[in-house]
């Protein structure tokens, strides 16, 4: 099947042939399944957050985009999503500070009047550092952003997301498969997984689902944005992957689409590995 160039996936007509061994054309429109929804995504200026934001825009969602430092990259995402015909605002906020998380949600609510989907994605990585070499400063920085920031993002989500809404946490496969050199990073991503378990029970009566996506190492994103970075770690991860590759941002966006949609309305408190069957 060939897509029409320049049109969002959600508007592309797909021609299906074959019906009782005879050729017929059936034009099918892929629906904008998130139309009239509002999604708030932390750390959406690059990498996974960018991919998820652009996927949600293609599905019709209006967006509250968040970034911390890289304004130019975030503005590019804003331009990309508004070109798809949705509304979006860009909010600079440091998720390591609770007051700024609260401001992020308040600005989203002021603009759109509601929030239907929250993706807690913002975080930092620290790898190839043995337990004996982590400093107190490094520990505090990683946990402040990845653990504290995620906790209070999900707290605000629980307070403000619409009934039958969606809360999605972007975790890490290091929470399932311990990797040497990632003690602090993996530990900082593990606590919010437990929060998913609890929050999914506390607000389920409102029809809100809370789930986590657990990606394998993602190529062209995060620490692997530079294809030449961490060659030994890359080699080790590839060796553990039966599919012979790392994840791509689209692999994670696919699952983020599922968790945001009505298809996952009875999927709650789950942690979905997106790792191609890798054993680390």
Beta strands, then each sheet from edge to edge (+ up, - down):
strand 1: 13-16
strand 2: 26-29
strand 3: 38-41
strand 4: 62-67
strand 5: 88-92
strand 6: 115-120
strand 7: 161-170
strand 8: 209-215
strand 9: 271-274
sheet 1: 1+ 2-
sheet 2: 5+ 4+ 3+ 6+ 7+ 8+ 9+
end
